[in-house]
């Protein structure tokens, strides 16, 4: 048998192309180093995937819609198949949207998918950010990635607003009019901003074209860059994972990117696409043909923004119509104050990781996600914020609440005004008590075991419930969290008897730190001595 190798034989064409590309781009080396990267397998990480996949669906459907949409406010007469609007004057934007809905094959379904995917994207971003917040996954080194995620949510809100304003129907036109009124309330420069945005007096003849440019070019371009940067940082920093045996800040326990994770991710993409397609096929959204084209002298009854703008609208609706005159200018406080509160709340969310890092003084890297119950103060803050948001969402739809539930709109408005301040306080206190109660239950479970539901009668007649001991994995999960010590101010004088100068900010930091880690903010973990004593039979059933 001959063992001579034929060195003149050429490699397959595909292999030669791969070698050529690898020699110039280093693809093989990059793939070899990263394609087996480990990702933790926990259901909560699917929330981020839902955001990513819905964003891709928005891009795909948006490209299709741009082929048929005409971003112009020139007036034309409608001659399409929808009989009730035939002969009506409308903008080319509204006319082309009607054309997409009734004459383009699959156009209405694509419109519905685009709109529903936008709503799901922002809902997914909201829930995903809350998951990151409640588990402390924003801590070092992920503060910058938290900012990227926040900017994606913030830009997504305005991308959605510009998007549902494009059809130039009566509902979206009312929303644009609302925005224009808010801009006019800005002192001194409000009028100039409005004239610049609309190209003259509202509604002008350019705002659809300007919103279109922002909606399909400017905002999506920035968001796409942020998505890429966000994913790169996730890849670099690796995923957080929850406490468990063998899980530390220096490793990741899960499945490799290829082939397991990619197969699951690919299947999940089509699942998300399918669910959005089903929702879009059976649940109508923004039926512009039933609303009609926008007219500045008309207002759409029951006009509501998409849910993510409900907080801002609720603030303005429930604010009293206060006005004051200063230096020849009328300050519309009924709009100015809500416009100041809205960005202030968003800014507080954006910088929270840096605030908590300053309060706690914790500068270490964290790759282990916390259980929300083990950070009761942070969890209570998160629930308080969600409560305030939901209360304002009720305020943003006070007219619909009044008509659907036969209530007084004034009663709803006063309820929202009161509970905007009272609701978050109640939610904070209740949430904190629940977290501390869950910590006590965990401690009791570690010391006494799990309640089995089996009742046993002792020889002297007493009935007790049999407790089953926990596994080592369960014990680790319930006791792996860190026990923080509250900060203390240094002594008033140093070792040389010289009085220390303690700044007001340091005093504030220590006081806030005790609010996070003081005696009433965490339950002490069971010690090994307590565990051994209980397990030895003293007081254990």
Backbone torsions as a table, in degrees:
resi	resn	phi	psi	omega
1	UNK	NA	134.0	-179.9
2	UNK	-82.2	138.7	177.8
3	UNK	-113.4	12.5	-178.5
4	UNK	-74.8	130.7	-179.7
5	UNK	-91.1	133.9	179.1
6	UNK	-82.2	100.7	-177.6
7	UNK	-82.9	-7.5	-178.9
8	UNK	-87.2	-10.7	-178.5
9	UNK	-72.2	129.7	-179.1
10	UNK	-77.6	148.0	174.8
11	UNK	-71.1	157.9	177.0
12	UNK	-56.5	153.7	-176.2
13	UNK	-58.9	-41.6	-179.5
14	UNK	-63.0	-39.5	179.2
15	UNK	-66.8	-38.6	178.9
16	UNK	-64.9	-40.1	177.7
17	UNK	-64.3	-41.5	179.9
18	UNK	-64.1	-41.5	178.3
19	UNK	-63.9	-40.9	178.9
20	UNK	-61.8	-45.3	-179.0
21	UNK	-67.6	-40.3	-178.8
22	UNK	-65.3	-35.7	179.8
23	UNK	-66.6	-19.7	-177.7
24	UNK	-110.1	-26.0	-176.3
25	UNK	-115.5	-14.1	-178.5
26	UNK	67.5	31.5	-175.0
27	UNK	-63.4	-42.6	-176.2
28	UNK	-63.5	-44.5	-179.8
29	UNK	-62.4	-42.8	179.3
30	UNK	-64.2	-44.1	-179.2
31	UNK	-66.0	-41.5	-178.8
32	UNK	-61.3	-35.2	-177.0
33	UNK	-79.6	-25.9	-169.6
34	UNK	-121.4	-17.1	-175.2
35	UNK	-71.0	-15.3	176.9
36	UNK	-104.9	18.9	179.2
37	UNK	-62.5	140.7	-174.7
38	UNK	-90.2	135.9	174.5
39	UNK	-121.1	133.2	179.3
40	UNK	-65.7	148.9	-176.3
41	UNK	-107.0	88.8	178.9
42	UNK	-139.6	140.7	-172.8
43	UNK	-60.0	-31.1	-175.6
44	UNK	-66.1	-21.8	179.6
45	UNK	-73.2	-13.5	176.6
46	UNK	-69.4	-20.4	179.8
47	UNK	-61.3	-42.9	176.9
48	UNK	-65.2	-35.7	178.7
49	UNK	-66.3	-37.6	177.3
50	UNK	-59.9	-41.8	177.7
51	UNK	-61.2	-47.1	-177.8
52	UNK	-63.2	-46.2	-175.8
53	UNK	-70.0	-38.4	177.2
54	UNK	-66.4	-33.7	176.1
55	UNK	-64.3	-42.2	177.2
56	UNK	-63.2	-38.6	178.5
57	UNK	-65.0	-39.3	177.1
58	UNK	-60.4	-44.0	-179.6
59	UNK	-63.5	-47.1	-176.7
60	UNK	-62.9	-48.3	-179.1
61	UNK	-70.0	-33.5	179.0
62	UNK	-64.7	-38.7	177.0
63	UNK	-61.4	-41.0	179.0
64	UNK	-63.6	-43.9	-176.5
65	UNK	-67.2	-32.0	-179.4
66	UNK	-64.4	-20.5	-179.6
67	UNK	-70.4	-19.6	-174.5
68	UNK	-120.3	-11.0	-175.5
69	UNK	-89.0	138.3	178.3
70	UNK	-114.3	105.7	-176.8
71	UNK	-80.0	68.4	-177.5
72	UNK	-134.1	146.4	177.1
73	UNK	-103.0	12.9	174.4
74	UNK	-63.6	137.7	-176.0
75	UNK	-82.1	135.8	175.9
76	UNK	-135.6	164.0	176.8
77	UNK	-96.9	132.8	-177.7
78	UNK	-77.8	127.5	179.1
79	UNK	-129.3	21.7	-176.6
80	UNK	-79.1	-172.3	-174.3
81	UNK	-76.9	-12.4	-178.9
82	UNK	-81.4	102.3	-169.4
83	UNK	-59.8	-44.1	-176.0
84	UNK	-58.6	-21.4	-178.8
85	UNK	-105.2	1.4	-178.6
86	UNK	-63.2	133.3	-178.8
87	UNK	88.5	-7.5	-179.9
88	UNK	-78.8	144.1	173.4
89	UNK	-82.9	136.9	-178.5
90	UNK	-156.3	166.2	178.2
91	UNK	-75.8	159.3	176.3
92	UNK	-62.1	-30.3	178.0
93	UNK	-62.1	-47.8	179.3
94	UNK	-66.7	-41.6	-178.8
95	UNK	-62.3	-41.7	-179.8
96	UNK	-70.9	-31.4	176.1
97	UNK	-67.9	-37.9	174.3
98	UNK	-64.2	-39.5	178.2
99	UNK	-61.9	-43.4	177.7
100	UNK	-61.6	-41.5	-174.2
101	UNK	-71.9	-33.8	-171.0
102	UNK	-116.0	-17.5	-172.9
103	UNK	-121.9	-24.9	177.5
104	UNK	-82.4	130.5	-178.9
105	UNK	-62.1	120.9	-179.1
106	UNK	74.2	6.1	-174.9
107	UNK	-63.0	-44.7	-178.8
108	UNK	-64.4	-40.7	178.6
109	UNK	-62.6	-42.3	179.2
110	UNK	-64.4	-40.8	176.3
111	UNK	-59.4	-45.1	-179.2
112	UNK	-65.2	-43.4	179.0
113	UNK	-61.1	-42.9	-179.0
114	UNK	-60.2	-45.8	-177.0
115	UNK	-70.3	-45.7	179.9
116	UNK	-64.8	-38.6	178.7
117	UNK	-63.1	-36.3	177.6
118	UNK	-64.8	-43.1	178.5
119	UNK	-64.3	-42.5	-178.9
120	UNK	-69.8	-35.2	176.8
121	UNK	-58.8	-48.9	-178.5
122	UNK	-70.7	-36.9	175.4
123	UNK	-63.7	-42.2	177.1
124	UNK	-62.6	-41.0	177.5
125	UNK	-61.4	-42.7	-179.8
126	UNK	-61.0	-50.8	-178.1
127	UNK	-67.7	-39.8	179.4
128	UNK	-62.3	-42.9	178.2
129	UNK	-65.1	-36.5	177.5
130	UNK	-67.8	-36.4	175.5
131	UNK	-61.9	-44.9	178.4
132	UNK	-63.8	-40.9	-178.6
133	UNK	-65.1	-51.9	-173.8
134	UNK	-67.8	-26.6	-179.6
135	UNK	-95.8	1.9	179.1
136	UNK	68.7	23.4	-178.5
137	UNK	-76.2	1.6	178.4
138	UNK	-91.1	-4.3	-175.8
139	UNK	-70.6	168.3	-178.0
140	UNK	-47.5	130.4	13.0
141	UNK	-102.9	27.6	-169.4
142	UNK	-105.5	15.5	-179.4
143	UNK	-62.5	-40.9	-179.6
144	UNK	-66.4	-37.9	178.8
145	UNK	-67.1	-33.2	173.8
146	UNK	-61.2	-42.2	178.1
147	UNK	-63.5	-41.0	177.0
148	UNK	-60.3	-44.6	178.9
149	UNK	-63.5	-41.0	178.2
150	UNK	-62.9	-43.6	178.8
151	UNK	-63.2	-36.3	175.8
152	UNK	-61.1	-44.0	178.7
153	UNK	-65.2	-44.4	-178.2
154	UNK	-63.7	-47.7	179.3
155	UNK	-68.1	-33.8	177.5
156	UNK	-61.6	-35.7	177.6
157	UNK	-60.7	-46.0	-176.9
158	UNK	-78.7	-27.5	172.7
159	UNK	-65.5	-42.0	176.6
160	UNK	-63.8	-40.8	179.8
161	UNK	-62.6	-46.7	178.8
162	UNK	-65.4	-31.6	-179.2
163	UNK	-68.4	-48.5	-177.7
164	UNK	-78.5	-2.8	173.5
165	UNK	-87.9	-15.8	-173.5
166	UNK	-65.9	-37.8	-177.5
167	UNK	-62.4	-16.3	178.1
168	UNK	61.4	35.8	174.8
169	UNK	-88.9	174.0	-174.5
170	UNK	-64.2	-35.1	-179.7
171	UNK	-68.2	-51.4	-178.7
172	UNK	-67.9	-34.6	177.7
173	UNK	-63.1	-36.2	176.1
174	UNK	-64.4	-38.1	177.3
175	UNK	-65.4	-39.6	178.0
176	UNK	-66.5	-38.6	177.2
177	UNK	-62.2	-40.1	176.9
178	UNK	-60.0	-45.1	179.9
179	UNK	-64.5	-40.0	-179.8
180	UNK	-64.0	-39.0	176.4
181	UNK	-63.2	-38.3	177.6
182	UNK	-65.4	-39.7	178.8
183	UNK	-64.5	-39.8	-179.0
184	UNK	-64.6	-22.3	-178.6
185	UNK	-76.7	-12.7	178.7
186	UNK	-66.9	125.6	-176.0
187	UNK	-61.1	140.3	172.1
188	UNK	69.1	-57.1	-171.5
189	UNK	-94.5	-4.7	-174.8
190	UNK	-59.0	-44.4	-179.2
191	UNK	-62.9	-42.7	-179.3
192	UNK	-65.6	-39.6	178.4
193	UNK	-62.8	-42.4	179.8
194	UNK	-64.2	-44.1	-179.9
195	UNK	-64.5	-36.9	179.3
196	UNK	-68.1	-42.8	-176.1
197	UNK	-69.3	-42.2	-173.9
198	UNK	-98.4	-0.8	178.5
199	UNK	68.8	30.1	-179.4
200	UNK	137.0	-154.8	178.1
201	UNK	-66.5	144.8	177.9
202	UNK	-63.3	141.6	-1.5
203	UNK	-87.1	-5.0	-179.0
204	UNK	66.6	-165.3	-179.6
205	UNK	-126.9	12.0	-173.1
206	UNK	-123.5	-10.0	-167.5
207	UNK	-66.4	-32.1	178.5
208	UNK	-63.6	-45.4	179.0
209	UNK	-63.0	-38.6	-179.4
210	UNK	-70.8	-42.6	176.3
211	UNK	-63.2	-36.8	-179.6
212	UNK	-62.2	-44.7	179.3
213	UNK	-62.0	-42.5	178.8
214	UNK	-67.4	-36.6	-174.3
215	UNK	-74.3	-37.6	-174.4
216	UNK	-101.8	-13.9	-176.9
217	UNK	-120.9	-65.3	-170.3
218	UNK	-64.1	-60.9	-174.7
219	UNK	-66.6	-46.8	178.1
220	UNK	-62.2	-34.3	178.6
221	UNK	-63.2	-45.0	177.8
222	UNK	-64.4	-42.9	-178.5
223	UNK	-64.8	-39.3	178.6
224	UNK	-62.4	-40.9	176.6
225	UNK	-63.4	-40.1	178.5
226	UNK	-67.2	-37.6	177.3
227	UNK	-61.7	-46.1	179.6
228	UNK	-61.7	-45.9	179.5
229	UNK	-63.1	-40.0	179.0
230	UNK	-61.3	-45.8	-179.0
231	UNK	-68.3	-36.8	177.8
232	UNK	-62.2	-43.7	179.6
233	UNK	-68.3	-35.2	174.3
234	UNK	-60.7	-41.4	-179.8
235	UNK	-67.1	-41.2	-177.5
236	UNK	-71.6	-46.6	-176.0
237	UNK	-80.4	-16.1	-172.9
238	UNK	68.0	160.7	-179.7
239	UNK	-71.6	149.8	165.3
240	UNK	-73.5	158.1	172.6
241	UNK	-140.9	157.9	-174.0
242	UNK	-81.6	159.6	-178.0
243	UNK	-59.1	142.3	178.7
244	UNK	177.0	167.9	179.9
245	UNK	-57.6	132.6	177.1
246	UNK	79.8	0.9	-177.8
247	UNK	-102.7	123.4	-178.4
248	UNK	-132.7	-179.7	176.4
249	UNK	-74.3	-5.8	-175.2
250	UNK	-111.5	3.1	179.3
251	UNK	-140.7	172.8	174.3
252	UNK	-133.3	128.4	179.0
253	UNK	-105.7	120.6	-178.5
254	UNK	176.5	-143.7	-176.5
255	UNK	-117.9	150.7	-179.8
256	UNK	-71.2	153.2	179.8
257	UNK	-59.2	-46.8	176.0
258	UNK	-117.6	134.5	-0.1
259	UNK	-96.8	-9.3	-167.7
260	UNK	-67.0	-55.6	-173.5
261	UNK	-65.4	-41.0	-179.8
262	UNK	-64.3	-37.0	178.1
263	UNK	-65.3	-44.2	178.9
264	UNK	-66.0	-40.9	-179.2
265	UNK	-65.8	-40.6	178.0
266	UNK	-62.6	-43.7	177.6
267	UNK	-64.0	-38.3	-178.7
268	UNK	-68.4	-33.7	176.6
269	UNK	-59.5	-47.8	-178.9
270	UNK	-69.1	-29.5	175.9
271	UNK	-66.4	-45.2	178.2
272	UNK	-62.8	-44.1	178.8
273	UNK	-60.6	-43.0	-179.2
274	UNK	-65.2	-42.7	179.6
275	UNK	-63.8	-43.8	178.5
276	UNK	-63.2	-39.6	179.4
277	UNK	-64.3	-40.7	179.0
278	UNK	-65.4	-45.7	178.1
279	UNK	-59.2	-43.3	-178.1
280	UNK	-66.2	-31.7	-178.4
281	UNK	-76.3	-27.3	-173.4
282	UNK	-111.7	-14.9	-176.9
283	UNK	-121.8	106.2	-178.3
284	UNK	-70.4	140.7	177.2
285	UNK	-138.7	137.5	179.4
286	UNK	53.8	60.6	176.9
287	UNK	-77.5	86.3	-171.8
288	UNK	-64.3	-26.0	-179.5
289	UNK	-66.2	-28.6	178.5
290	UNK	-83.4	-15.9	-176.7
291	UNK	-97.7	-39.6	178.2
292	UNK	92.9	167.7	-178.9
293	UNK	-70.2	159.9	-177.4
294	UNK	-75.1	137.6	171.7
295	UNK	-131.4	128.1	-177.4
296	UNK	-59.9	-22.8	-177.7
297	UNK	-92.7	7.9	179.8
298	UNK	-124.4	155.6	177.0
299	UNK	-129.8	132.8	-179.8
300	UNK	-73.3	127.8	178.3
301	UNK	-68.9	135.2	179.5
302	UNK	70.0	26.3	-178.8
303	UNK	-65.3	125.4	179.7
304	UNK	-133.1	142.9	173.5
305	UNK	-79.7	169.4	170.8
306	UNK	-62.7	158.4	-166.1
307	UNK	-56.5	-32.9	-174.1
308	UNK	-72.2	-16.1	174.8
309	UNK	-98.1	1.5	-177.7
310	UNK	-64.1	-33.0	180.0
311	UNK	-61.7	-47.6	-179.0
312	UNK	-65.5	-42.9	-179.4
313	UNK	-66.9	-38.4	178.5
314	UNK	-62.1	-40.4	177.9
315	UNK	-59.2	-42.9	-177.6
316	UNK	-73.5	-38.0	-177.5
317	UNK	-65.9	-36.9	-174.5
318	UNK	-93.5	-6.1	179.0
319	UNK	-77.1	132.2	176.6
320	UNK	-59.2	150.6	-177.2
321	UNK	-80.6	64.1	-177.6
322	UNK	-82.7	143.4	175.0
323	UNK	-140.8	145.0	172.9
324	UNK	-136.2	155.8	178.5
325	UNK	-112.9	123.0	178.6
326	UNK	-133.9	127.8	175.0
327	UNK	51.5	38.7	177.0
328	UNK	81.2	7.2	179.3
329	UNK	-117.8	139.2	175.3
330	UNK	-91.2	119.8	178.9
331	UNK	-99.7	114.8	-178.1
332	UNK	-87.3	88.6	-176.1
333	UNK	-65.7	-27.7	179.5
334	UNK	-62.7	-19.3	176.4
335	UNK	-111.9	-36.5	-177.1
336	UNK	-63.0	-46.0	-177.0
337	UNK	-63.0	-47.9	175.2
338	UNK	-59.4	-37.7	179.0
339	UNK	-66.7	-25.6	175.9
340	UNK	-80.9	-36.2	-178.5
341	UNK	-68.6	-42.2	-175.0
342	UNK	-58.2	-55.3	178.4
343	UNK	-67.3	-28.4	178.6
344	UNK	-64.8	-41.8	178.0
345	UNK	-64.6	-44.5	179.2
346	UNK	-62.9	-40.3	179.4
347	UNK	-64.8	-38.1	178.4
348	UNK	-62.7	-38.8	177.3
349	UNK	-65.2	-40.9	-176.7
350	UNK	-64.1	-41.1	-174.2
351	UNK	-96.4	4.9	-176.7
352	UNK	-55.9	-42.2	179.4
353	UNK	-55.5	-37.0	-180.0
354	UNK	-74.0	-34.3	177.5
355	UNK	-65.6	-47.1	-178.7
356	UNK	-64.9	-39.1	178.7
357	UNK	-61.3	-39.2	178.8
358	UNK	-68.5	-42.8	-178.4
359	UNK	-65.0	-47.2	-175.4
360	UNK	-80.9	-21.1	-176.2
361	UNK	69.4	17.3	-177.1
362	UNK	-90.6	111.9	-178.8
363	UNK	-110.9	11.0	-178.4
364	UNK	-81.3	162.5	173.0
365	UNK	-79.9	142.5	-179.3
366	UNK	-129.6	122.8	176.1
367	UNK	-121.5	0.6	176.0
368	UNK	-101.4	121.4	178.9
369	UNK	-74.8	141.4	179.8
370	UNK	-87.9	150.2	168.1
371	UNK	-77.1	133.6	-175.5
372	UNK	-53.2	-33.6	-178.5
373	UNK	-64.6	-24.4	-178.6
374	UNK	-86.2	-0.8	172.2
375	UNK	-130.5	67.9	-170.0
376	UNK	-62.6	-35.0	-178.3
377	UNK	-68.3	-45.9	177.6
378	UNK	-62.5	-44.5	179.6
379	UNK	-60.7	-40.2	179.5
380	UNK	-65.7	-38.8	176.4
381	UNK	-61.9	-43.4	-179.9
382	UNK	-62.2	-44.6	179.5
383	UNK	-66.8	-36.6	178.0
384	UNK	-62.8	-40.6	179.4
385	UNK	-66.2	-43.5	179.0
386	UNK	-62.0	-38.9	178.3
387	UNK	-61.5	-45.9	178.3
388	UNK	-60.8	-40.1	179.8
389	UNK	-63.4	-45.7	-177.7
390	UNK	-67.1	-36.6	177.1
391	UNK	-63.2	-43.1	179.0
392	UNK	-69.7	-27.6	175.3
393	UNK	-64.7	-37.2	174.1
394	UNK	-64.4	-41.6	178.1
395	UNK	-63.3	-35.5	179.2
396	UNK	-68.3	-19.1	177.7
397	UNK	-121.4	34.8	-174.9
398	UNK	-60.9	-31.9	179.9
399	UNK	-69.1	-39.2	179.0
400	UNK	-70.8	-37.7	174.4
401	UNK	-60.4	-40.3	-178.5
402	UNK	-66.7	-43.9	-176.9
403	UNK	-75.6	-37.2	-176.3
404	UNK	-77.0	-31.5	-177.1
405	UNK	-111.8	10.3	175.3
406	UNK	54.9	50.9	-179.8
407	UNK	-115.1	163.8	176.4
408	UNK	-78.4	129.5	179.7
409	UNK	-65.5	-30.4	176.8
410	UNK	-68.3	-38.2	177.6
411	UNK	-64.1	-41.6	178.5
412	UNK	-64.1	-42.1	-179.5
413	UNK	-62.3	-43.3	179.0
414	UNK	-69.6	-35.1	175.3
415	UNK	-59.7	-45.2	-179.1
416	UNK	-66.4	-41.1	179.3
417	UNK	-60.2	-41.9	-177.6
418	UNK	-74.0	-48.0	-173.4
419	UNK	-79.2	-9.6	171.6
420	UNK	-63.8	-31.9	177.3
421	UNK	-96.1	-38.6	-175.3
422	UNK	-80.9	-38.7	-176.2
423	UNK	-58.3	-49.7	179.0
424	UNK	-60.6	-34.6	178.9
425	UNK	-65.5	-46.0	178.2
426	UNK	-62.6	-44.2	-179.8
427	UNK	-62.0	-39.4	179.3
428	UNK	-61.4	-49.2	-176.8
429	UNK	-65.2	-46.9	-177.6
430	UNK	-64.0	-44.5	-179.1
431	UNK	-62.3	-42.8	-179.7
432	UNK	-62.8	-41.8	179.2
433	UNK	-66.2	-37.6	178.2
434	UNK	-64.1	-43.7	179.6
435	UNK	-61.5	-43.4	179.0
436	UNK	-66.1	-36.4	176.3
437	UNK	-64.0	-39.8	177.4
438	UNK	-67.4	-34.8	175.1
439	UNK	-63.5	-42.1	177.9
440	UNK	-63.3	-39.3	178.9
441	UNK	-65.3	-39.9	177.1
442	UNK	-61.7	-41.7	179.8
443	UNK	-63.8	-43.5	179.0
444	UNK	-64.4	-37.4	179.9
445	UNK	-66.5	-38.0	178.5
446	UNK	-64.7	-43.8	-175.0
447	UNK	-76.3	-37.2	-172.2
448	UNK	-112.1	-10.7	-179.1
449	UNK	91.0	-177.0	-176.7
450	UNK	-89.7	138.5	177.4
451	UNK	-66.6	123.2	-175.2
452	UNK	-91.3	-17.3	-175.2
453	UNK	83.5	0.9	179.6
454	UNK	-94.8	123.0	179.9
455	UNK	-97.6	129.8	-178.2
456	UNK	-122.6	138.8	178.0
457	UNK	-100.1	125.3	-179.8
458	UNK	-79.9	162.5	-177.1
459	UNK	-57.0	-31.1	-178.2
460	UNK	-89.2	7.9	172.4
461	UNK	101.7	-8.1	-179.0
462	UNK	-74.8	138.7	175.5
463	UNK	-98.6	130.7	178.5
464	UNK	-134.2	157.2	175.1
465	UNK	-95.1	134.4	179.9
466	UNK	-76.2	130.5	177.6
467	UNK	-105.3	131.5	178.9
468	UNK	-93.1	135.7	179.4
469	UNK	-66.4	148.3	179.0
470	UNK	-81.0	154.2	175.0
471	UNK	-72.6	165.7	179.5
472	UNK	-62.8	-35.6	177.6
473	UNK	-64.0	-42.4	178.8
474	UNK	-67.1	-39.7	177.4
475	UNK	-62.5	-41.4	179.0
476	UNK	-63.4	-43.2	-177.9
477	UNK	-62.4	-35.8	-176.0
478	UNK	-85.8	-12.0	-176.2
479	UNK	-124.6	3.5	-174.7
480	UNK	-79.2	-17.5	-176.0
481	UNK	-69.1	152.9	-178.6
482	UNK	-76.6	147.8	176.1
483	UNK	-107.4	109.6	-174.9
484	UNK	-87.8	146.3	174.7
485	UNK	-100.0	132.2	178.9
486	UNK	-64.7	147.4	-179.6
487	UNK	-72.9	152.6	177.6
488	UNK	-128.9	147.7	174.4
489	UNK	-69.5	144.7	176.5
490	UNK	-66.7	162.1	178.2
491	UNK	-55.2	153.0	-177.3
492	UNK	-62.4	-28.6	178.0
493	UNK	-126.5	151.0	179.1
494	UNK	-83.5	-174.7	-175.8
495	UNK	-65.8	-15.9	178.7
496	UNK	-97.4	5.4	179.1
497	UNK	82.1	9.1	179.6
498	UNK	-89.0	134.3	-178.5
499	UNK	-66.3	131.6	179.1
500	UNK	-79.7	147.8	173.8
501	UNK	-102.1	104.9	-178.9
502	UNK	-105.0	117.5	-176.4
503	UNK	-71.0	161.4	-180.0
504	UNK	-64.1	-35.0	-179.9
505	UNK	-66.6	-37.5	178.3
506	UNK	-67.9	-39.2	176.5
507	UNK	-62.6	-41.3	178.2
508	UNK	-64.7	-41.7	-179.6
509	UNK	-61.4	-44.1	-180.0
510	UNK	-64.9	-39.6	179.8
511	UNK	-64.9	-43.5	177.9
512	UNK	-67.7	-35.1	178.3
513	UNK	-61.3	-40.2	177.3
514	UNK	-67.0	-29.1	174.5
515	UNK	-66.6	-24.7	177.3
516	UNK	-88.2	-42.0	-168.9
517	UNK	-124.5	14.0	179.8
518	UNK	-68.8	-178.7	-174.7
519	UNK	-61.5	-31.5	-177.8
520	UNK	-93.3	12.8	-175.4
521	UNK	-121.0	-2.1	174.8
522	UNK	-158.0	145.2	178.4
523	UNK	-96.6	130.1	-177.6
524	UNK	-61.4	136.7	178.0
525	UNK	-68.5	150.5	176.2
526	UNK	-65.3	138.9	178.0
527	UNK	-85.0	163.6	178.4
528	UNK	-63.9	-32.7	178.6
529	UNK	-65.7	-42.7	177.4
530	UNK	-61.8	-43.4	-178.2
531	UNK	-63.0	-45.2	-179.0
532	UNK	-64.7	-38.1	-179.8
533	UNK	-65.8	-43.3	179.8
534	UNK	-66.4	-44.6	-176.7
535	UNK	-69.8	-20.4	178.9
536	UNK	-75.5	-10.2	174.4
537	UNK	119.1	-9.5	-179.2
538	UNK	-77.7	107.2	178.5
539	UNK	78.1	11.6	-177.4
540	UNK	-110.9	135.0	179.0
541	UNK	-106.8	NA	NA
